[in-house]
């Protein structure tokens, strides 16, 4: 083996050792840097690392939307669009995680288009839900919006199917929802579409989240401090 070949082999070996050392040390390094960001050691969140050994772990940020469907702009809401989850948990609001560099409003419009094929004609922020136990998969804070659209929704992306629930049905009894979405939808109905003379008529079918009370409390706070005309 010639001298240049020996030097090249040594260089490759050194480079491999460096990469291996970085891979082995990263988990412990991340834990030390991000440990201060966890309120509970067993909590699950999202970790972001940048240059200069800067790491931060925070709850995931989701942009969700209660999508009111109209036949034409200004004709009145005939129902609310939900996605049917493929994991059997029930219905869910349209939405997903906000991408880095994306506003929550832009994320809502993107998710609505990806999951239903609908372009929103209006959208506004409504309420933030951030209870640590609202999603068993990890701590997720959801900025819930109220929006409107026209057209025929069609399931796409990760939505198994689409279901449009009429307002009068939501005013009487809610179908089964995933996580705390049922409590969120109930609070939305209280504020935007309450039946005449019946302030709290809705019952929740098979609530699937232990954080339903926390969701109801968060929604009540939104109702007190951020009234929105229906």
N, C-alpha and C positions, 0 to 999 in steps of 0.2 A: 504493500500500500504506500503510495507516494505521500510526501509531506502535506501537500494541499488537501489530499483526501482525508488524512488524519485530522487536520485542522477543521475541516468541514464536519467530520463526525463528532468531534468534541463540541463544536458550536451547537449542533443539533441536540446532543445530550444535555448540555447546559440549559438550552431553551426549554426542553421538556421538563427538566427539574423545576425550573422557575414557574412554569404553568401549573404543575402539580401542586407546588407549595401554595400558590395563590388559591387554587380550588379548595384545598384542604382547610386553609385558614379563613376563608370567606365567611362560612356560617357563624363561627365563634365571633368574628369581628363584627358581623352584622348584629348579633345578639347584644354585644357590649354597647354598640353605638345606638341601637334602637330600643334597648330595654327601658330607657327613661320614658318612652312614649306610650307604654302600655299601662293602663289603669289597673288591669288584672293580668297577671303573668300568663294565664291560659287563653287570653283573648286572641282572636285572629283578625288581622287587618291587612293593609297594603303597605309594602315597604318600597321606598324610593331612594336610590343612592346616586349621588352626583360626584363630580370631580372634587378632589381635596378631602376624601374620606367623610363627606357629609351624607348622612343617612337619616331618614325620617320615616316613621311608621304611623299611619293614620287610618281611620275607618275608610272603607271604600265609599265613593260618592256616586250615587245613582240619580239619574234624571227620569222620573216617572210622570205619566200623564193620564188623567181621566179625560178620555176623548169623547166629547159630545157630538153625535152625528146628526146632521141636518139634511133634508132633501135638497135644499138650495140655501144660499146665504141669507140669513135673517128669517127663514121660514119657521124656526122653532125646533127645539131638540126633540127628536123622536126616540132616541135611545143612546146608550153608552156602549162604546166598543171596548171589549176585553179580549185578551188572548187566552186560549186554552193551553195550559202547560202540558208538555209531553211526559212529565214525570208523575202525573196522576194527582198532583196537589190541588187541582182545581183551576179556577179562573185567576187571572192576574192583570194588574194594570199594565199598559204598554210602557216599555222603558228599558233602560240598561245603564251601564256604567259610562260616565263621562270620560272622554279621551283626553289625554294631556294636550293642552293648547286649545281645547274646545270649551265654549261657554255651555252652561246647563240648558239655556234656551236652544242653542244649536243642537245639542245632544237630543233634546226632546223631539225636534223636527226630524232629525236623522232617524231616530228609533221608530217614530211613527211611520215614516216612509218605508223603512226596511221591514217592519213587521206587518204592516197593513196595506202598503202601497198608496196611502193617502197623504196628501200635502195639507198641512194645517192652514186654515184661514185666519185663525187667531190663537194666541197662547198667552197665558199669564201665570206667574208663580202664585202658588197658594199657600203651602205649608211644608215645613221641614220636619221629618220624622227620623229620630236618631237614637232611639233606645238600643242599647248594646245587644239585647236578646231578640230583636225583631226578626232577625234572619239567622237560623241555626248554622248556616254555612260560614258565617263570619260577621264581624261588626260592619254594618252598612248604613250610612245615612242617606235618606232618600228625599230629594227636593221634588215635591209633588206639584204638578201644574194642572191647570184646567184649560182645555183647548177645544176648538171646534173644527169640523171638516165636513165636506160633502163627498158623495160618491159611494162606490161599493167597495168595502174593505175586503182584502184577500190575504190569507195567511202566507207569510214568507219568513225568511231568516229562521229563527229558532222557535217560532210560534207553530204549534201543532195544528191549531185551527183558530178561527175567529168566531166570537159570539157577540151579537148586538142585543143587549138586554133593554127592553122598553122601560121608560121611566116609571110607569105605574107599577110594574113588577118590583122595581128597586124600592119603591115607596112602601111596599107591603112586606116583602121578605127577600133577603139577599141570598143568592146562591152561595155555594161553597167557594171560598177564596183561599189562595196560598198565603202563608205567612200572616202578616197583620193587615193585608190588603182589604179584608172585609170591614174591619173597624174604620179604616181610612175612607172607604167608599160610603159607609154609614154616616160619617161626619160630613162628608161632601154633600150627601143628600139632605142632611139637616140644614145645611146652609144655603144650598142652591135650589133645591126642589122639594121643600117640605110639603106634605099634604095639608090641605086647608083644615084647620081645627085639630090636627093630630101632630103635636110637636115631636114625638119620638115613637113612631109606630113600628119601626123596622126590627126584625129579629134576624139573627145571623145563623145560617144553617151550618152546623159542624165547623166551628172555628178551628183552624189548624195551627194557631200560634199561641203560645203561652203569654205573649206580650200584647194581647188584645187590649188589656186595661191600660197599658202604657200608651198604645196608639190612640185610644180614646181620650186619654188625658192630654196628649200632645195636640190632638185635633181641637179639643175644647179650648186650649190656650189660643190656638189660631182663630177660633170663632170669636173669642173675646177681644183680641188685639188687632186682628187684620180682617175686618169685615169686607166682603167683596159682593158687589151687586150680582144677583143671579141673572 
